[in-house]
Amino acid sequence: MINVVSLLFGCRHRHVTRPITLIARRADPNRETYVACLDCGKHFRYDPVNMRVGKRIDRDATPPMTR
């Protein structure tokens, strides 16, 4: 059910996944840790050192995963 406050002001991203870090076959120093909002599906950078959610990750800017 959509909350009226969320409808007027947008999602507050209170329900997020645990931090996720994709593991590549090769060591990749640039791999990112992120969380995803369970309400709206947006992805956000996550700083595991300070345990804080950061800026939104634009899905169009991330390259597709290859095998």
PDBQT receptor file of N, H, CA, C and O in Angstrom, charges set to zero:
ATOM      1  N   MET A   1       0.840  -1.175   0.000  1.00  0.00    +0.000 N 
ATOM      2  CA  MET A   1       0.000   0.000   0.000  1.00  0.00    +0.000 C 
ATOM      3  C   MET A   1       0.887   1.241   0.000  1.00  0.00    +0.000 C 
ATOM      4  O   MET A   1       1.848   1.317   0.765  1.00  0.00    +0.000 OA
ATOM      5  N   ILE A   2       0.580   2.180  -0.826  1.00  0.00    +0.000 N 
ATOM      6  H   ILE A   2      -0.201   2.118  -1.448  1.00  0.00    +0.000 HD
ATOM      7  CA  ILE A   2       1.376   3.402  -0.933  1.00  0.00    +0.000 C 
ATOM      8  C   ILE A   2       0.986   4.360   0.184  1.00  0.00    +0.000 C 
ATOM      9  O   ILE A   2      -0.190   4.653   0.399  1.00  0.00    +0.000 OA
ATOM     10  N   ASN A   3       1.995   4.835   0.881  1.00  0.00    +0.000 N 
ATOM     11  H   ASN A   3       2.951   4.598   0.706  1.00  0.00    +0.000 HD
ATOM     12  CA  ASN A   3       1.794   5.790   1.950  1.00  0.00    +0.000 C 
ATOM     13  C   ASN A   3       1.584   7.179   1.335  1.00  0.00    +0.000 C 
ATOM     14  O   ASN A   3       2.260   7.527   0.367  1.00  0.00    +0.000 OA
ATOM     15  N   VAL A   4       0.667   7.970   1.876  1.00  0.00    +0.000 N 
ATOM     16  H   VAL A   4       0.118   7.688   2.663  1.00  0.00    +0.000 HD
ATOM     17  CA  VAL A   4       0.370   9.300   1.351  1.00  0.00    +0.000 C 
ATOM     18  C   VAL A   4       1.602  10.197   1.446  1.00  0.00    +0.000 C 
ATOM     19  O   VAL A   4       1.850  10.995   0.542  1.00  0.00    +0.000 OA
ATOM     20  N   VAL A   5       2.371  10.082   2.514  1.00  0.00    +0.000 N 
ATOM     21  H   VAL A   5       2.170   9.434   3.248  1.00  0.00    +0.000 HD
ATOM     22  CA  VAL A   5       3.573  10.895   2.677  1.00  0.00    +0.000 C 
ATOM     23  C   VAL A   5       4.588  10.548   1.591  1.00  0.00    +0.000 C 
ATOM     24  O   VAL A   5       5.206  11.444   1.016  1.00  0.00    +0.000 OA
ATOM     25  N   SER A   6       4.769   9.248   1.301  1.00  0.00    +0.000 N 
ATOM     26  H   SER A   6       4.267   8.520   1.768  1.00  0.00    +0.000 HD
ATOM     27  CA  SER A   6       5.678   8.825   0.238  1.00  0.00    +0.000 C 
ATOM     28  C   SER A   6       5.200   9.328  -1.118  1.00  0.00    +0.000 C 
ATOM     29  O   SER A   6       6.010   9.694  -1.969  1.00  0.00    +0.000 OA
ATOM     30  N   LEU A   7       3.912   9.345  -1.313  1.00  0.00    +0.000 N 
ATOM     31  H   LEU A   7       3.254   9.047  -0.621  1.00  0.00    +0.000 HD
ATOM     32  CA  LEU A   7       3.347   9.817  -2.569  1.00  0.00    +0.000 C 
ATOM     33  C   LEU A   7       3.629  11.300  -2.775  1.00  0.00    +0.000 C 
ATOM     34  O   LEU A   7       3.935  11.727  -3.889  1.00  0.00    +0.000 OA
ATOM     35  N   LEU A   8       3.528  12.083  -1.708  1.00  0.00    +0.000 N 
ATOM     36  H   LEU A   8       3.279  11.736  -0.804  1.00  0.00    +0.000 HD
ATOM     37  CA  LEU A   8       3.751  13.520  -1.808  1.00  0.00    +0.000 C 
ATOM     38  C   LEU A   8       5.226  13.902  -1.822  1.00  0.00    +0.000 C 
ATOM     39  O   LEU A   8       5.625  14.781  -2.586  1.00  0.00    +0.000 OA
ATOM     40  N   PHE A   9       6.042  13.258  -0.990  1.00  0.00    +0.000 N 
ATOM     41  H   PHE A   9       5.718  12.544  -0.370  1.00  0.00    +0.000 HD
ATOM     42  CA  PHE A   9       7.432  13.677  -0.815  1.00  0.00    +0.000 C 
ATOM     43  C   PHE A   9       8.453  12.708  -1.390  1.00  0.00    +0.000 C 
ATOM     44  O   PHE A   9       9.642  13.027  -1.398  1.00  0.00    +0.000 OA
ATOM     45  N   GLY A  10       8.050  11.558  -1.862  1.00  0.00    +0.000 N 
ATOM     46  H   GLY A  10       7.084  11.299  -1.855  1.00  0.00    +0.000 HD
ATOM     47  CA  GLY A  10       8.978  10.565  -2.398  1.00  0.00    +0.000 C 
ATOM     48  C   GLY A  10       9.411   9.580  -1.331  1.00  0.00    +0.000 C 
ATOM     49  O   GLY A  10       9.063   9.718  -0.158  1.00  0.00    +0.000 OA
ATOM     50  N   CYS A  11      10.162   8.599  -1.746  1.00  0.00    +0.000 N 
ATOM     51  H   CYS A  11      10.445   8.486  -2.699  1.00  0.00    +0.000 HD
ATOM     52  CA  CYS A  11      10.613   7.534  -0.847  1.00  0.00    +0.000 C 
ATOM     53  C   CYS A  11      11.709   8.055   0.086  1.00  0.00    +0.000 C 
ATOM     54  O   CYS A  11      12.577   8.814  -0.343  1.00  0.00    +0.000 OA
ATOM     55  N   ARG A  12      11.674   7.654   1.348  1.00  0.00    +0.000 N 
ATOM     56  H   ARG A  12      10.968   7.037   1.696  1.00  0.00    +0.000 HD
ATOM     57  CA  ARG A  12      12.696   8.079   2.314  1.00  0.00    +0.000 C 
ATOM     58  C   ARG A  12      13.803   7.045   2.454  1.00  0.00    +0.000 C 
ATOM     59  O   ARG A  12      14.756   7.260   3.203  1.00  0.00    +0.000 OA
ATOM     60  N   HIS A  13      13.691   5.931   1.747  1.00  0.00    +0.000 N 
ATOM     61  H   HIS A  13      12.917   5.757   1.139  1.00  0.00    +0.000 HD
ATOM     62  CA  HIS A  13      14.712   4.883   1.698  1.00  0.00    +0.000 C 
ATOM     63  C   HIS A  13      15.078   4.366   3.087  1.00  0.00    +0.000 C 
ATOM     64  O   HIS A  13      16.258   4.250   3.420  1.00  0.00    +0.000 OA
ATOM     65  N   ARG A  14      14.081   4.062   3.880  1.00  0.00    +0.000 N 
ATOM     66  H   ARG A  14      13.123   4.156   3.610  1.00  0.00    +0.000 HD
ATOM     67  CA  ARG A  14      14.318   3.553   5.236  1.00  0.00    +0.000 C 
ATOM     68  C   ARG A  14      14.526   2.035   5.260  1.00  0.00    +0.000 C 
ATOM     69  O   ARG A  14      15.173   1.517   6.171  1.00  0.00    +0.000 OA
ATOM     70  N   HIS A  15      13.990   1.327   4.280  1.00  0.00    +0.000 N 
ATOM     71  H   HIS A  15      13.465   1.748   3.541  1.00  0.00    +0.000 HD
ATOM     72  CA  HIS A  15      14.108  -0.131   4.228  1.00  0.00    +0.000 C 
ATOM     73  C   HIS A  15      15.101  -0.505   3.132  1.00  0.00    +0.000 C 
ATOM     74  O   HIS A  15      14.754  -0.527   1.951  1.00  0.00    +0.000 OA
ATOM     75  N   VAL A  16      16.330  -0.796   3.529  1.00  0.00    +0.000 N 
ATOM     76  H   VAL A  16      16.611  -0.777   4.488  1.00  0.00    +0.000 HD
ATOM     77  CA  VAL A  16      17.366  -1.128   2.553  1.00  0.00    +0.000 C 
ATOM     78  C   VAL A  16      17.921  -2.527   2.815  1.00  0.00    +0.000 C 
ATOM     79  O   VAL A  16      17.777  -3.079   3.906  1.00  0.00    +0.000 OA
ATOM     80  N   THR A  17      18.557  -3.081   1.789  1.00  0.00    +0.000 N 
ATOM     81  H   THR A  17      18.674  -2.632   0.903  1.00  0.00    +0.000 HD
ATOM     82  CA  THR A  17      19.183  -4.391   1.914  1.00  0.00    +0.000 C 
ATOM     83  C   THR A  17      20.450  -4.287   2.755  1.00  0.00    +0.000 C 
ATOM     84  O   THR A  17      20.893  -3.195   3.111  1.00  0.00    +0.000 OA
ATOM     85  N   ARG A  18      21.010  -5.425   3.058  1.00  0.00    +0.000 N 
ATOM     86  H   ARG A  18      20.650  -6.312   2.769  1.00  0.00    +0.000 HD
ATOM     87  CA  ARG A  18      22.331  -5.435   3.666  1.00  0.00    +0.000 C 
ATOM     88  C   ARG A  18      23.321  -4.955   2.616  1.00  0.00    +0.000 C 
ATOM     89  O   ARG A  18      23.023  -5.021   1.423  1.00  0.00    +0.000 OA
ATOM     90  N   PRO A  19      24.488  -4.474   3.025  1.00  0.00    +0.000 N 
ATOM     91  CA  PRO A  19      25.488  -4.043   2.036  1.00  0.00    +0.000 C 
ATOM     92  C   PRO A  19      25.887  -5.193   1.109  1.00  0.00    +0.000 C 
ATOM     93  O   PRO A  19      26.093  -6.323   1.550  1.00  0.00    +0.000 OA
ATOM     94  N   ILE A  20      25.991  -4.880  -0.176  1.00  0.00    +0.000 N 
ATOM     95  H   ILE A  20      25.823  -3.962  -0.534  1.00  0.00    +0.000 HD
ATOM     96  CA  ILE A  20      26.309  -5.865  -1.205  1.00  0.00    +0.000 C 
ATOM     97  C   ILE A  20      27.590  -5.426  -1.910  1.00  0.00    +0.000 C 
ATOM     98  O   ILE A  20      27.707  -4.273  -2.325  1.00  0.00    +0.000 OA
ATOM     99  N   THR A  21      28.549  -6.342  -2.045  1.00  0.00    +0.000 N 
ATOM    100  H   THR A  21      28.453  -7.279  -1.708  1.00  0.00    +0.000 HD
ATOM    101  CA  THR A  21      29.756  -6.108  -2.828  1.00  0.00    +0.000 C 
ATOM    102  C   THR A  21      29.872  -7.243  -3.826  1.00  0.00    +0.000 C 
ATOM    103  O   THR A  21      29.978  -8.408  -3.442  1.00  0.00    +0.000 OA
ATOM    104  N   LEU A  22      29.853  -6.904  -5.106  1.00  0.00    +0.000 N 
ATOM    105  H   LEU A  22      29.768  -5.958  -5.418  1.00  0.00    +0.000 HD
ATOM    106  CA  LEU A  22      29.974  -7.929  -6.133  1.00  0.00    +0.000 C 
ATOM    107  C   LEU A  22      31.414  -8.415  -6.189  1.00  0.00    +0.000 C 
ATOM    108  O   LEU A  22      32.347  -7.614  -6.133  1.00  0.00    +0.000 OA
ATOM    109  N   ILE A  23      31.593  -9.711  -6.298  1.00  0.00    +0.000 N 
ATOM    110  H   ILE A  23      30.835 -10.362  -6.343  1.00  0.00    +0.000 HD
ATOM    111  CA  ILE A  23      32.922 -10.300  -6.345  1.00  0.00    +0.000 C 
ATOM    112  C   ILE A  23      33.221 -10.694  -7.784  1.00  0.00    +0.000 C 
ATOM    113  O   ILE A  23      32.469 -11.446  -8.404  1.00  0.00    +0.000 OA
ATOM    114  N   ALA A  24      34.320 -10.181  -8.303  1.00  0.00    +0.000 N 
ATOM    115  H   ALA A  24      34.931  -9.570  -7.799  1.00  0.00    +0.000 HD
ATOM    116  CA  ALA A  24      34.746 -10.509  -9.664  1.00  0.00    +0.000 C 
ATOM    117  C   ALA A  24      35.758 -11.647  -9.612  1.00  0.00    +0.000 C 
ATOM    118  O   ALA A  24      36.328 -11.936  -8.560  1.00  0.00    +0.000 OA
ATOM    119  N   ARG A  25      35.972 -12.282 -10.747  1.00  0.00    +0.000 N 
ATOM    120  H   ARG A  25      35.509 -12.047 -11.602  1.00  0.00    +0.000 HD
ATOM    121  CA  ARG A  25      36.950 -13.362 -10.795  1.00  0.00    +0.000 C 
ATOM    122  C   ARG A  25      38.361 -12.839 -10.566  1.00  0.00    +0.000 C 
ATOM    123  O   ARG A  25      39.183 -13.520  -9.953  1.00  0.00    +0.000 OA
ATOM    124  N   ARG A  26      38.643 -11.655 -11.044  1.00  0.00    +0.000 N 
ATOM    125  H   ARG A  26      37.975 -11.102 -11.541  1.00  0.00    +0.000 HD
ATOM    126  CA  ARG A  26      39.943 -11.029 -10.830  1.00  0.00    +0.000 C 
ATOM    127  C   ARG A  26      39.814 -10.003  -9.711  1.00  0.00    +0.000 C 
ATOM    128  O   ARG A  26      38.736  -9.461  -9.466  1.00  0.00    +0.000 OA
ATOM    129  N   ALA A  27      40.913  -9.752  -9.048  1.00  0.00    +0.000 N 
ATOM    130  H   ALA A  27      41.789 -10.192  -9.246  1.00  0.00    +0.000 HD
ATOM    131  CA  ALA A  27      40.899  -8.733  -7.990  1.00  0.00    +0.000 C 
ATOM    132  C   ALA A  27      40.631  -7.373  -8.624  1.00  0.00    +0.000 C 
ATOM    133  O   ALA A  27      41.386  -6.928  -9.488  1.00  0.00    +0.000 OA
ATOM    134  N   ASP A  28      39.571  -6.723  -8.201  1.00  0.00    +0.000 N 
ATOM    135  H   ASP A  28      38.957  -7.085  -7.499  1.00  0.00    +0.000 HD
ATOM    136  CA  ASP A  28      39.200  -5.423  -8.749  1.00  0.00    +0.000 C 
ATOM    137  C   ASP A  28      39.190  -4.400  -7.631  1.00  0.00    +0.000 C 
ATOM    138  O   ASP A  28      38.284  -4.412  -6.798  1.00  0.00    +0.000 OA
ATOM    139  N   PRO A  29      40.178  -3.511  -7.591  1.00  0.00    +0.000 N 
ATOM    140  CA  PRO A  29      40.216  -2.515  -6.506  1.00  0.00    +0.000 C 
ATOM    141  C   PRO A  29      39.095  -1.481  -6.598  1.00  0.00    +0.000 C 
ATOM    142  O   PRO A  29      38.849  -0.760  -5.632  1.00  0.00    +0.000 OA
ATOM    143  N   ASN A  30      38.407  -1.395  -7.751  1.00  0.00    +0.000 N 
ATOM    144  H   ASN A  30      38.608  -1.981  -8.536  1.00  0.00    +0.000 HD
ATOM    145  CA  ASN A  30      37.364  -0.388  -7.943  1.00  0.00    +0.000 C 
ATOM    146  C   ASN A  30      35.963  -0.919  -7.675  1.00  0.00    +0.000 C 
ATOM    147  O   ASN A  30      34.986  -0.214  -7.929  1.00  0.00    +0.000 OA
ATOM    148  N   ARG A  31      35.838  -2.135  -7.174  1.00  0.00    +0.000 N 
ATOM    149  H   ARG A  31      36.631  -2.708  -6.968  1.00  0.00    +0.000 HD
ATOM    150  CA  ARG A  31      34.492  -2.661  -6.940  1.00  0.00    +0.000 C 
ATOM    151  C   ARG A  31      33.816  -1.862  -5.827  1.00  0.00    +0.000 C 
ATOM    152  O   ARG A  31      34.455  -1.415  -4.874  1.00  0.00    +0.000 OA
ATOM    153  N   GLU A  32      32.529  -1.703  -5.979  1.00  0.00    +0.000 N 
ATOM    154  H   GLU A  32      32.010  -2.066  -6.753  1.00  0.00    +0.000 HD
ATOM    155  CA  GLU A  32      31.775  -0.870  -5.045  1.00  0.00    +0.000 C 
ATOM    156  C   GLU A  32      30.880  -1.713  -4.154  1.00  0.00    +0.000 C 
ATOM    157  O   GLU A  32      30.419  -2.789  -4.534  1.00  0.00    +0.000 OA
ATOM    158  N   THR A  33      30.653  -1.196  -2.971  1.00  0.00    +0.000 N 
ATOM    159  H   THR A  33      31.027  -0.322  -2.663  1.00  0.00    +0.000 HD
ATOM    160  CA  THR A  33      29.667  -1.763  -2.066  1.00  0.00    +0.000 C 
ATOM    161  C   THR A  33      28.442  -0.859  -2.146  1.00  0.00    +0.000 C 
ATOM    162  O   THR A  33      28.568   0.365  -2.156  1.00  0.00    +0.000 OA
ATOM    163  N   TYR A  34      27.258  -1.463  -2.204  1.00  0.00    +0.000 N 
ATOM    164  H   TYR A  34      27.155  -2.458  -2.196  1.00  0.00    +0.000 HD
ATOM    165  CA  TYR A  34      26.045  -0.673  -2.314  1.00  0.00    +0.000 C 
ATOM    166  C   TYR A  34      24.920  -1.313  -1.521  1.00  0.00    +0.000 C 
ATOM    167  O   TYR A  34      25.015  -2.469  -1.107  1.00  0.00    +0.000 OA
ATOM    168  N   VAL A  35      23.851  -0.548  -1.314  1.00  0.00    +0.000 N 
ATOM    169  H   VAL A  35      23.774   0.391  -1.651  1.00  0.00    +0.000 HD
ATOM    170  CA  VAL A  35      22.612  -1.047  -0.733  1.00  0.00    +0.000 C 
ATOM    171  C   VAL A  35      21.487  -0.676  -1.698  1.00  0.00    +0.000 C 
ATOM    172  O   VAL A  35      21.624   0.255  -2.491  1.00  0.00    +0.000 OA
ATOM    173  N   ALA A  36      20.379  -1.407  -1.625  1.00  0.00    +0.000 N 
ATOM    174  H   ALA A  36      20.268  -2.164  -0.981  1.00  0.00    +0.000 HD
ATOM    175  CA  ALA A  36      19.226  -1.125  -2.474  1.00  0.00    +0.000 C 
ATOM    176  C   ALA A  36      18.009  -0.884  -1.588  1.00  0.00    +0.000 C 
ATOM    177  O   ALA A  36      17.796  -1.583  -0.597  1.00  0.00    +0.000 OA
ATOM    178  N   CYS A  37      17.220   0.108  -1.959  1.00  0.00    +0.000 N 
ATOM    179  H   CYS A  37      17.392   0.676  -2.764  1.00  0.00    +0.000 HD
ATOM    180  CA  CYS A  37      15.989   0.407  -1.231  1.00  0.00    +0.000 C 
ATOM    181  C   CYS A  37      14.955  -0.658  -1.578  1.00  0.00    +0.000 C 
ATOM    182  O   CYS A  37      14.701  -0.915  -2.755  1.00  0.00    +0.000 OA
ATOM    183  N   LEU A  38      14.365  -1.269  -0.577  1.00  0.00    +0.000 N 
ATOM    184  H   LEU A  38      14.571  -1.060   0.379  1.00  0.00    +0.000 HD
ATOM    185  CA  LEU A  38      13.365  -2.320  -0.799  1.00  0.00    +0.000 C 
ATOM    186  C   LEU A  38      12.007  -1.749  -1.195  1.00  0.00    +0.000 C 
ATOM    187  O   LEU A  38      11.149  -2.484  -1.685  1.00  0.00    +0.000 OA
ATOM    188  N   ASP A  39      11.802  -0.455  -0.990  1.00  0.00    +0.000 N 
ATOM    189  H   ASP A  39      12.499   0.141  -0.591  1.00  0.00    +0.000 HD
ATOM    190  CA  ASP A  39      10.523   0.158  -1.338  1.00  0.00    +0.000 C 
ATOM    191  C   ASP A  39      10.492   0.653  -2.783  1.00  0.00    +0.000 C 
ATOM    192  O   ASP A  39       9.497   0.459  -3.481  1.00  0.00    +0.000 OA
ATOM    193  N   CYS A  40      11.584   1.296  -3.242  1.00  0.00    +0.000 N 
ATOM    194  H   CYS A  40      12.393   1.454  -2.675  1.00  0.00    +0.000 HD
ATOM    195  CA  CYS A  40      11.566   1.883  -4.582  1.00  0.00    +0.000 C 
ATOM    196  C   CYS A  40      12.577   1.262  -5.535  1.00  0.00    +0.000 C 
ATOM    197  O   CYS A  40      12.488   1.484  -6.743  1.00  0.00    +0.000 OA
ATOM    198  N   GLY A  41      13.548   0.481  -5.025  1.00  0.00    +0.000 N 
ATOM    199  H   GLY A  41      13.621   0.301  -4.044  1.00  0.00    +0.000 HD
ATOM    200  CA  GLY A  41      14.500  -0.208  -5.879  1.00  0.00    +0.000 C 
ATOM    201  C   GLY A  41      15.742   0.574  -6.253  1.00  0.00    +0.000 C 
ATOM    202  O   GLY A  41      16.573   0.061  -7.003  1.00  0.00    +0.000 OA
ATOM    203  N   LYS A  42      15.906   1.788  -5.764  1.00  0.00    +0.000 N 
ATOM    204  H   LYS A  42      15.231   2.205  -5.155  1.00  0.00    +0.000 HD
ATOM    205  CA  LYS A  42      17.092   2.580  -6.100  1.00  0.00    +0.000 C 
ATOM    206  C   LYS A  42      18.316   2.046  -5.358  1.00  0.00    +0.000 C 
ATOM    207  O   LYS A  42      18.205   1.514  -4.253  1.00  0.00    +0.000 OA
ATOM    208  N   HIS A  43      19.488   2.197  -5.987  1.00  0.00    +0.000 N 
ATOM    209  H   HIS A  43      19.578   2.629  -6.885  1.00  0.00    +0.000 HD
ATOM    210  CA  HIS A  43      20.750   1.739  -5.399  1.00  0.00    +0.000 C 
ATOM    211  C   HIS A  43      21.546   2.926  -4.892  1.00  0.00    +0.000 C 
ATOM    212  O   HIS A  43      21.558   3.991  -5.509  1.00  0.00    +0.000 OA
ATOM    213  N   PHE A  44      22.222   2.728  -3.745  1.00  0.00    +0.000 N 
ATOM    214  H   PHE A  44      22.213   1.863  -3.244  1.00  0.00    +0.000 HD
ATOM    215  CA  PHE A  44      23.016   3.789  -3.126  1.00  0.00    +0.000 C 
ATOM    216  C   PHE A  44      24.384   3.246  -2.741  1.00  0.00    +0.000 C 
ATOM    217  O   PHE A  44      24.509   2.099  -2.311  1.00  0.00    +0.000 OA
ATOM    218  N   ARG A  45      25.421   4.087  -2.900  1.00  0.00    +0.000 N 
ATOM    219  H   ARG A  45      25.320   5.019  -3.250  1.00  0.00    +0.000 HD
ATOM    220  CA  ARG A  45      26.763   3.704  -2.474  1.00  0.00    +0.000 C 
ATOM    221  C   ARG A  45      26.742   3.477  -0.966  1.00  0.00    +0.000 C 
ATOM    222  O   ARG A  45      25.961   4.095  -0.244  1.00  0.00    +0.000 OA
ATOM    223  N   TYR A  46      27.612   2.578  -0.503  1.00  0.00    +0.000 N 
ATOM    224  H   TYR A  46      28.247   2.075  -1.090  1.00  0.00    +0.000 HD
ATOM    225  CA  TYR A  46      27.694   2.290   0.926  1.00  0.00    +0.000 C 
ATOM    226  C   TYR A  46      29.159   2.321   1.330  1.00  0.00    +0.000 C 
ATOM    227  O   TYR A  46      29.999   1.700   0.679  1.00  0.00    +0.000 OA
ATOM    228  N   ASP A  47      29.464   3.038   2.397  1.00  0.00    +0.000 N 
ATOM    229  H   ASP A  47      28.782   3.542   2.925  1.00  0.00    +0.000 HD
ATOM    230  CA  ASP A  47      30.822   3.130   2.923  1.00  0.00    +0.000 C 
ATOM    231  C   ASP A  47      30.946   2.137   4.073  1.00  0.00    +0.000 C 
ATOM    232  O   ASP A  47      30.440   2.396   5.165  1.00  0.00    +0.000 OA
ATOM    233  N   PRO A  48      31.622   0.985   3.841  1.00  0.00    +0.000 N 
ATOM    234  CA  PRO A  48      31.706  -0.027   4.899  1.00  0.00    +0.000 C 
ATOM    235  C   PRO A  48      32.594   0.385   6.075  1.00  0.00    +0.000 C 
ATOM    236  O   PRO A  48      32.441  -0.145   7.176  1.00  0.00    +0.000 OA
ATOM    237  N   VAL A  49      33.514   1.316   5.858  1.00  0.00    +0.000 N 
ATOM    238  H   VAL A  49      33.639   1.747   4.964  1.00  0.00    +0.000 HD
ATOM    239  CA  VAL A  49      34.389   1.770   6.943  1.00  0.00    +0.000 C 
ATOM    240  C   VAL A  49      33.591   2.602   7.943  1.00  0.00    +0.000 C 
ATOM    241  O   VAL A  49      33.673   2.377   9.150  1.00  0.00    +0.000 OA
ATOM    242  N   ASN A  50      32.819   3.565   7.435  1.00  0.00    +0.000 N 
ATOM    243  H   ASN A  50      32.753   3.747   6.454  1.00  0.00    +0.000 HD
ATOM    244  CA  ASN A  50      32.020   4.443   8.305  1.00  0.00    +0.000 C 
ATOM    245  C   ASN A  50      30.590   3.950   8.484  1.00  0.00    +0.000 C 
ATOM    246  O   ASN A  50      29.821   4.535   9.247  1.00  0.00    +0.000 OA
ATOM    247  N   MET A  51      30.229   2.860   7.773  1.00  0.00    +0.000 N 
ATOM    248  H   MET A  51      30.854   2.386   7.154  1.00  0.00    +0.000 HD
ATOM    249  CA  MET A  51      28.887   2.276   7.829  1.00  0.00    +0.000 C 
ATOM    250  C   MET A  51      27.797   3.311   7.565  1.00  0.00    +0.000 C 
ATOM    251  O   MET A  51      26.876   3.488   8.362  1.00  0.00    +0.000 OA
ATOM    252  N   ARG A  52      27.929   3.996   6.412  1.00  0.00    +0.000 N 
ATOM    253  H   ARG A  52      28.678   3.852   5.765  1.00  0.00    +0.000 HD
ATOM    254  CA  ARG A  52      26.961   5.030   6.035  1.00  0.00    +0.000 C 
ATOM    255  C   ARG A  52      26.526   4.850   4.584  1.00  0.00    +0.000 C 
ATOM    256  O   ARG A  52      27.306   4.435   3.727  1.00  0.00    +0.000 OA
ATOM    257  N   VAL A  53      25.270   5.171   4.335  1.00  0.00    +0.000 N 
ATOM    258  H   VAL A  53      24.636   5.509   5.031  1.00  0.00    +0.000 HD
ATOM    259  CA  VAL A  53      24.727   5.154   2.981  1.00  0.00    +0.000 C 
ATOM    260  C   VAL A  53      25.100   6.472   2.323  1.00  0.00    +0.000 C 
ATOM    261  O   VAL A  53      24.997   7.536   2.932  1.00  0.00    +0.000 OA
ATOM    262  N   GLY A  54      25.541   6.387   1.055  1.00  0.00    +0.000 N 
ATOM    263  H   GLY A  54      25.624   5.522   0.560  1.00  0.00    +0.000 HD
ATOM    264  CA  GLY A  54      25.984   7.578   0.329  1.00  0.00    +0.000 C 
ATOM    265  C   GLY A  54      25.022   7.981  -0.767  1.00  0.00    +0.000 C 
ATOM    266  O   GLY A  54      23.809   7.802  -0.661  1.00  0.00    +0.000 OA
ATOM    267  N   LYS A  55      25.599   8.532  -1.824  1.00  0.00    +0.000 N 
ATOM    268  H   LYS A  55      26.585   8.678  -1.910  1.00  0.00    +0.000 HD
ATOM    269  CA  LYS A  55      24.811   9.055  -2.941  1.00  0.00    +0.000 C 
ATOM    270  C   LYS A  55      24.212   7.930  -3.779  1.00  0.00    +0.000 C 
ATOM    271  O   LYS A  55      24.674   6.789  -3.754  1.00  0.00    +0.000 OA
ATOM    272  N   ARG A  56      23.184   8.288  -4.511  1.00  0.00    +0.000 N 
ATOM    273  H   ARG A  56      22.809   9.215  -4.532  1.00  0.00    +0.000 HD
ATOM    274  CA  ARG A  56      22.478   7.339  -5.388  1.00  0.00    +0.000 C 
ATOM    275  C   ARG A  56      23.388   6.923  -6.540  1.00  0.00    +0.000 C 
ATOM    276  O   ARG A  56      24.156   7.732  -7.061  1.00  0.00    +0.000 OA
ATOM    277  N   ILE A  57      23.293   5.664  -6.928  1.00  0.00    +0.000 N 
ATOM    278  H   ILE A  57      22.669   5.007  -6.505  1.00  0.00    +0.000 HD
ATOM    279  CA  ILE A  57      24.028   5.146  -8.072  1.00  0.00    +0.000 C 
ATOM    280  C   ILE A  57      23.075   5.115  -9.250  1.00  0.00    +0.000 C 
ATOM    281  O   ILE A  57      22.012   4.498  -9.181  1.00  0.00    +0.000 OA
ATOM    282  N   ASP A  58      23.455   5.780 -10.331  1.00  0.00    +0.000 N 
ATOM    283  H   ASP A  58      24.319   6.281 -10.387  1.00  0.00    +0.000 HD
ATOM    284  CA  ASP A  58      22.650   5.777 -11.541  1.00  0.00    +0.000 C 
ATOM    285  C   ASP A  58      22.854   4.447 -12.248  1.00  0.00    +0.000 C 
ATOM    286  O   ASP A  58      23.976   4.138 -12.649  1.00  0.00    +0.000 OA
ATOM    287  N   ARG A  59      21.817   3.661 -12.410  1.00  0.00    +0.000 N 
ATOM    288  H   ARG A  59      20.905   3.913 -12.084  1.00  0.00    +0.000 HD
ATOM    289  CA  ARG A  59      21.941   2.325 -13.010  1.00  0.00    +0.000 C 
ATOM    290  C   ARG A  59      22.417   2.380 -14.459  1.00  0.00    +0.000 C 
ATOM    291  O   ARG A  59      23.070   1.445 -14.922  1.00  0.00    +0.000 OA
ATOM    292  N   ASP A  60      22.104   3.457 -15.186  1.00  0.00    +0.000 N 
ATOM    293  H   ASP A  60      21.573   4.217 -14.810  1.00  0.00    +0.000 HD
ATOM    294  CA  ASP A  60      22.531   3.567 -16.579  1.00  0.00    +0.000 C 
ATOM    295  C   ASP A  60      24.041   3.781 -16.685  1.00  0.00    +0.000 C 
ATOM    296  O   ASP A  60      24.630   3.471 -17.721  1.00  0.00    +0.000 OA
ATOM    297  N   ALA A  61      24.678   4.302 -15.639  1.00  0.00    +0.000 N 
ATOM    298  H   ALA A  61      24.201   4.554 -14.797  1.00  0.00    +0.000 HD
ATOM    299  CA  ALA A  61      26.103   4.597 -15.674  1.00  0.00    +0.000 C 
ATOM    300  C   ALA A  61      26.945   3.375 -15.363  1.00  0.00    +0.000 C 
ATOM    301  O   ALA A  61      28.134   3.359 -15.682  1.00  0.00    +0.000 OA
ATOM    302  N   THR A  62      26.364   2.344 -14.746  1.00  0.00    +0.000 N 
ATOM    303  H   THR A  62      25.398   2.357 -14.487  1.00  0.00    +0.000 HD
ATOM    304  CA  THR A  62      27.146   1.167 -14.391  1.00  0.00    +0.000 C 
ATOM    305  C   THR A  62      27.241   0.229 -15.590  1.00  0.00    +0.000 C 
ATOM    306  O   THR A  62      26.238  -0.035 -16.254  1.00  0.00    +0.000 OA
ATOM    307  N   PRO A  63      28.446  -0.277 -15.872  1.00  0.00    +0.000 N 
ATOM    308  CA  PRO A  63      28.601  -1.172 -17.020  1.00  0.00    +0.000 C 
ATOM    309  C   PRO A  63      27.940  -2.519 -16.746  1.00  0.00    +0.000 C 
ATOM    310  O   PRO A  63      27.851  -2.933 -15.590  1.00  0.00    +0.000 OA
ATOM    311  N   PRO A  64      27.476  -3.211 -17.786  1.00  0.00    +0.000 N 
ATOM    312  CA  PRO A  64      26.855  -4.524 -17.591  1.00  0.00    +0.000 C 
ATOM    313  C   PRO A  64      27.889  -5.528 -17.125  1.00  0.00    +0.000 C 
ATOM    314  O   PRO A  64      29.064  -5.426 -17.474  1.00  0.00    +0.000 OA
ATOM    315  N   MET A  65      27.452  -6.499 -16.335  1.00  0.00    +0.000 N 
ATOM    316  H   MET A  65      26.497  -6.582 -16.051  1.00  0.00    +0.000 HD
ATOM    317  CA  MET A  65      28.361  -7.531 -15.837  1.00  0.00    +0.000 C 
ATOM    318  C   MET A  65      28.711  -8.492 -16.967  1.00  0.00    +0.000 C 
ATOM    319  O   MET A  65      27.860  -8.853 -17.780  1.00  0.00    +0.000 OA
ATOM    320  N   THR A  66      29.963  -8.896 -17.003  1.00  0.00    +0.000 N 
ATOM    321  H   THR A  66      30.654  -8.603 -16.342  1.00  0.00    +0.000 HD
ATOM    322  CA  THR A  66      30.396  -9.876 -17.993  1.00  0.00    +0.000 C 
ATOM    323  C   THR A  66      30.903 -11.108 -17.289  1.00  0.00    +0.000 C 
ATOM    324  O   THR A  66      31.290 -11.048 -16.122  1.00  0.00    +0.000 OA
ATOM    325  N   ARG A  67      30.906 -12.212 -17.981  1.00  0.00    +0.000 N 
ATOM    326  H   ARG A  67      30.592 -12.261 -18.929  1.00  0.00    +0.000 HD
ATOM    327  CA  ARG A  67      31.377 -13.470 -17.380  1.00  0.00    +0.000 C 
ATOM    328  C   ARG A  67      32.798 -13.710 -17.677  1.00  0.00    +0.000 C 
ATOM    329  O   ARG A  67      33.356 -14.721 -17.250  1.00  0.00    +0.000 OA
TER     330      ARG A  67
